[in-house]
Amino acid sequence: MVDAGIKTACSRRRFWLALILLPAALAVLLSLGTWQVKRLYWKEDLLAAIEQRSHAEPVAISKITAAQQASEAIEYRTAYATGRFLNDKERHFFATFNGQTGYYVYTPLELADGRYLFVNRGFVPYDLKEPSTRPDSLLEGEQRVMGLARARLAEKPSSMVPDNDEAKNIFYWKDLDRMAATAGLPAGKVLPFFLDADATPVPGGLPRGGVTVIDLPNSHLQYAVTWYGLALALLGVSVFAWLKRKS
């Protein structure tokens, strides 16, 4: 009888403790769901802005520079630049494209005002990394490049990303400063962003442009439903437990 009384007392304490903690648990779950709803609206606005920028009328690269200096968003803004490619200063970014391993070719474009813009000209297969293996791709003279502006990275995106192998001219993340330095370009004259060339065909077909992938996952609605669903389930279980105790 004593043991039964102790068990009953413990059961009551657990019940009342759970009842006290229930509002806090519900508040946490509901706040997480509401936060995800706010993130959903933010992500939808961001995607809409990117869609607008990436399909807007192309602007000169000077306007991208001005926009960046004014702290305006430049990511995926359509732009064009005119200049001369410094083919002997290509930098190679390890990448896969359509299931094939290779490199994105980043070539400095020397502008008329003496500054330099790194252009991601596109993809070349692994065995065509060296410029000498694709002489038709080494465009000479003044060129006009159309594409999407891409913001530079402030740091390596993850500790899982390998360090750049500068000795072999293989970059695993787009470190603009080191790309410029290893290419022998004066840092003060390199524009602080990239330009991803569009899919306009080039002699020999390489590098293959138009490699930019605009893929920003938007799972916030799913997450919001999950958190709200857990809150509803917790409330349902609590009500059931209460009714069972009363019966």
C-alpha positions as CSV (number, residue, x, y, z in Angstrom):
1,M,0.0,0.0,0.0
2,V,2.9,2.3,0.8
3,D,4.5,1.6,-2.6
4,A,1.2,2.3,-4.3
5,G,0.9,5.6,-2.6
6,I,4.4,6.6,-3.5
7,K,3.7,5.7,-7.1
8,T,0.5,7.7,-7.1
9,A,2.2,10.7,-5.7
10,C,5.0,10.5,-8.2
11,S,2.5,10.1,-11.0
12,R,0.7,13.2,-9.8
13,R,3.9,15.2,-9.6
14,R,4.8,14.2,-13.2
15,F,1.4,15.1,-14.4
16,W,1.4,18.6,-12.8
17,L,5.0,19.2,-13.9
18,A,4.1,18.3,-17.5
19,L,1.1,20.6,-17.2
20,I,3.2,23.5,-16.0
21,L,5.8,23.0,-18.8
22,L,3.1,22.6,-21.5
23,P,2.7,26.4,-22.1
24,A,6.4,26.9,-22.4
25,A,6.8,24.0,-24.9
26,L,3.8,25.3,-26.9
27,A,5.3,28.8,-26.9
28,V,8.6,27.5,-28.2
29,L,7.0,25.4,-31.0
30,L,4.7,28.2,-32.1
31,S,7.5,30.8,-32.1
32,L,9.6,28.5,-34.2
33,G,6.7,28.1,-36.7
34,T,6.1,31.8,-36.8
35,W,9.8,32.4,-37.3
36,Q,9.7,30.1,-40.3
37,V,6.7,31.9,-41.7
38,K,8.7,35.2,-41.5
39,R,11.6,33.5,-43.2
40,L,9.3,32.2,-45.9
41,Y,8.2,35.8,-46.7
42,W,11.8,37.0,-46.7
43,K,12.9,34.2,-49.0
44,E,10.1,34.8,-51.4
45,D,11.0,38.5,-51.6
46,L,14.6,37.6,-52.1
47,L,13.8,35.2,-54.9
48,A,11.5,37.7,-56.6
49,A,14.3,40.3,-56.4
50,I,16.8,37.9,-57.9
51,E,14.4,37.0,-60.7
52,Q,13.9,40.7,-61.5
53,R,17.7,41.4,-61.4
54,S,18.6,38.4,-63.5
55,H,16.1,39.3,-66.2
56,A,16.5,43.1,-66.2
57,E,18.0,45.0,-69.1
58,P,21.8,44.6,-69.0
59,V,23.8,47.5,-67.6
60,A,27.4,48.5,-68.0
61,I,29.8,47.1,-65.5
62,S,30.4,50.7,-64.3
63,K,26.9,50.8,-62.9
64,I,27.4,47.5,-61.1
65,T,30.5,49.1,-59.4
66,A,28.4,52.2,-58.5
67,A,25.6,50.1,-57.1
68,Q,28.0,48.1,-55.0
69,Q,29.6,51.2,-53.6
70,A,26.2,52.4,-52.7
71,S,25.6,49.1,-50.8
72,E,23.0,48.0,-53.3
73,A,22.5,44.3,-54.1
74,I,24.4,43.3,-57.2
75,E,24.1,39.5,-57.0
76,Y,22.7,38.0,-60.3
77,R,22.4,41.5,-61.9
78,T,22.6,41.3,-65.7
79,A,25.6,43.3,-66.9
80,Y,28.1,43.6,-69.7
81,A,31.7,44.6,-70.0
82,T,34.1,45.3,-72.8
83,G,37.9,44.7,-72.7
84,R,40.7,42.4,-73.5
85,F,41.2,38.9,-72.0
86,L,44.5,38.2,-70.3
87,N,44.5,34.5,-71.3
88,D,47.8,33.8,-69.8
89,K,46.4,34.7,-66.3
90,E,43.5,32.3,-66.2
91,R,42.5,30.9,-62.8
92,H,40.8,27.6,-62.6
93,F,38.0,26.8,-60.2
94,F,37.3,23.1,-59.7
95,A,33.7,22.3,-60.5
96,T,31.2,19.8,-62.0
97,F,28.8,20.7,-64.7
98,N,26.1,18.4,-66.0
99,G,27.7,15.5,-64.2
100,Q,31.1,16.1,-65.7
101,T,34.2,17.0,-63.7
102,G,36.3,20.0,-64.8
103,Y,37.0,23.6,-64.1
104,Y,35.3,27.0,-64.5
105,V,37.8,29.3,-66.2
106,Y,38.2,32.7,-64.5
107,T,40.0,35.1,-66.9
108,P,40.9,38.7,-66.1
109,L,39.3,41.1,-68.5
110,E,41.4,44.3,-68.8
111,L,39.0,47.3,-69.1
112,A,39.7,50.5,-71.0
113,D,40.3,52.4,-67.8
114,G,43.1,50.0,-66.7
115,R,41.1,48.1,-64.2
116,Y,40.5,44.3,-64.3
117,L,37.3,42.2,-64.0
118,F,37.5,38.5,-63.4
119,V,35.1,36.8,-65.8
120,N,33.9,33.3,-65.2
121,R,33.9,32.3,-68.9
122,G,32.4,28.9,-68.2
123,F,33.2,25.2,-68.0
124,V,36.0,23.2,-69.5
125,P,36.5,19.4,-69.0
126,Y,39.1,18.1,-66.6
127,D,41.7,17.2,-69.3
128,L,41.3,20.6,-71.0
129,K,42.4,22.7,-68.0
130,E,45.5,24.1,-69.6
131,P,45.0,26.9,-72.2
132,S,47.4,25.2,-74.6
133,T,44.9,22.3,-75.0
134,R,42.2,24.6,-76.3
135,P,43.8,27.3,-78.4
136,D,40.5,28.3,-80.0
137,S,39.2,29.4,-76.6
138,L,41.9,32.1,-76.2
139,L,40.1,35.1,-77.6
140,E,42.2,38.0,-78.7
141,G,41.4,41.6,-79.2
142,E,38.5,43.6,-77.7
143,Q,35.7,41.4,-76.5
144,R,32.2,42.2,-75.2
145,V,31.0,39.9,-72.4
146,M,27.4,39.6,-71.2
147,G,26.5,37.8,-68.0
148,L,25.5,38.0,-64.3
149,A,27.3,39.9,-61.6
150,R,28.4,37.8,-58.7
151,A,29.5,39.1,-55.3
152,R,32.8,38.0,-53.9
153,L,33.1,35.7,-50.9
154,A,34.5,37.2,-47.7
155,E,35.9,33.9,-46.5
156,K,36.0,30.2,-47.2
157,P,32.4,29.0,-47.1
158,S,33.0,25.9,-45.0
159,S,35.8,24.1,-43.2
160,M,34.8,21.1,-45.4
161,V,36.0,23.0,-48.5
162,P,39.7,22.2,-49.3
163,D,42.2,24.9,-49.3
164,N,43.1,26.4,-52.7
165,D,46.0,24.8,-54.4
166,E,47.7,27.9,-55.7
167,A,50.8,26.1,-56.9
168,K,48.7,24.0,-59.3
169,N,46.3,26.9,-60.1
170,I,43.3,25.0,-58.7
171,F,40.8,27.0,-56.6
172,Y,38.2,25.2,-54.5
173,W,36.6,28.5,-53.4
174,K,36.5,31.8,-55.1
175,D,39.1,33.8,-53.2
176,L,39.2,36.9,-55.4
177,D,42.2,38.4,-53.6
178,R,44.3,35.3,-54.1
179,M,43.1,34.9,-57.7
180,A,44.3,38.4,-58.4
181,A,47.6,38.0,-56.5
182,T,48.5,34.7,-58.1
183,A,47.7,36.2,-61.5
184,G,50.1,39.1,-60.8
185,L,47.3,41.8,-60.9
186,P,47.5,44.9,-58.8
187,A,44.8,44.4,-56.0
188,G,43.8,48.0,-56.1
189,K,42.7,47.8,-59.8
190,V,40.7,44.6,-59.6
191,L,36.9,45.1,-59.4
192,P,35.6,43.5,-56.1
193,F,33.1,41.1,-57.8
194,F,32.9,38.6,-60.7
195,L,31.0,38.4,-63.9
196,D,29.6,35.0,-64.9
197,A,29.5,34.9,-68.7
198,D,26.2,33.9,-70.4
199,A,25.8,31.0,-72.8
200,T,26.7,33.0,-75.9
201,P,28.7,30.5,-78.1
202,V,32.4,31.0,-78.4
203,P,34.9,29.6,-81.0
204,G,35.5,25.9,-80.4
205,G,32.6,25.8,-78.0
206,L,34.8,26.2,-74.9
207,P,34.6,27.4,-72.2
208,R,30.9,26.7,-72.1
209,G,29.2,29.7,-70.6
210,G,25.9,30.0,-68.9
211,V,26.9,27.9,-65.9
212,T,25.4,30.1,-63.2
213,V,22.9,28.1,-61.1
214,I,20.3,30.2,-59.2
215,D,19.2,27.6,-56.7
216,L,18.1,29.0,-53.3
217,P,16.2,26.3,-51.4
218,N,12.9,27.5,-50.0
219,S,11.7,24.9,-47.5
220,H,10.4,27.4,-44.9
221,L,6.7,26.5,-45.4
222,Q,7.5,22.8,-44.8
223,Y,9.4,23.8,-41.6
224,A,6.6,26.0,-40.4
225,V,4.0,23.3,-41.0
226,T,6.3,20.9,-39.0
227,W,6.6,23.2,-36.0
228,Y,2.9,24.1,-36.0
229,G,2.0,20.4,-36.4
230,L,4.2,19.4,-33.4
231,A,2.5,22.1,-31.4
232,L,-0.9,20.8,-32.3
233,A,0.1,17.2,-31.6
234,L,1.5,18.2,-28.2
235,L,-1.8,20.0,-27.4
236,G,-3.8,17.0,-28.5
237,V,-1.8,14.6,-26.4
238,S,-2.1,16.9,-23.4
239,V,-5.8,17.2,-23.7
240,F,-6.1,13.4,-24.1
241,A,-4.0,12.8,-21.0
242,W,-6.2,15.3,-19.1
243,L,-9.4,13.7,-20.1
244,K,-8.1,10.2,-19.4
245,R,-7.1,11.4,-15.9
246,K,-10.5,12.8,-15.3
247,S,-12.3,9.7,-16.4
